[in-house]
Amino acid sequence: MEKRRLKRGNKILTAVFFLLILVFANVLIYLRDKGEQIEYILEPHFFSDLVDNLIVGDTISIVFLIQVFLIFIIGIMLFVGLFSKKSKKNKSERVLKNKPKNKKKQKLRVKKEKGETDLDAFNRLLKEKKQLKVKDLAEAFKVDKYKIIEWGKILEENNLAVIEYPTFSGPYIKAKSKPKENE
């Protein structure tokens, strides 16, 4: 959160600095075309002369004001672009927050029967659910996920399960369905 705020602040400072440089360059070009020195900006009659030149229809003054106006439009577009990304993130967060809460993930519960080993319970649970994430199984059995993968490999060697390793999520174990016999 703090880094995101700093990045946004850096972007805003960069945009403001860029816009100020553009306005300053534009003022220098205007003064050069008018044959004035930079000190002319500091004189109180600078703005009144600018307005008088606009009323008269001085082309240089009109072009100057159009350029300043365009620079400010670009600045507004930059700021809107910076803050619209934030609003898009907020919209996606709001959508996630508004999801129905009744679809909470239920924790996997393991009930071991009398004389049943963890591996037997693991196999039985896998047959019931057909497919389970390694992470969920590790939580349910209170063991490391590597132990679950080890158990999955034992079942895989005996053609009872298959361990899948998807690209964008954690591994899961699928129960192998027994081939149906033809009558």
Buried (B, 14 or more C-beta within 10 A) or exposed (E): EEEEEEEBEEBBEEBEEBBEEBBEEBBEBBBEEBEBEEEBBEEEEBEEBBEEBEEEEBEEBEBBBEBBEEBEEBBEEBBEEBEEEEEEEEEEEEEEEEEEEEEEEEEBEBEBEEEBEBEEBBBBBBBEBEEBBBBBBBBBBEBEBEBBBEBBEBBBEEEBBBBBEEEEEEBBBBBBEEEEEEE
